[in-house]
Amino acid sequence: MTVSSDTGTATVCPPVVGYNREFQARAAEELGLLPDGSATAELLSDYGVMRDQAQACNRA
């Protein structure tokens, strides 16, 4: 949890799930099988951004 000095409000950072290399490789392989423009691929891209934001929040 972080606290903003400007407002005094607390922010709860979501946990970031870790994935082992084998699982990541399997996911990348499956992602590669999706057609171009896949909605699932777009969702995963958004998820990647949210993971980066959660990691930054946890470092603060």
Buried (B, 14 or more C-beta within 10 A) or exposed (E): EEEEEEEEEEEEBEEBEEEEEEEEEEEEEEEEEEEEEEEEEEEEEEEEEEEEEBEEBEEE
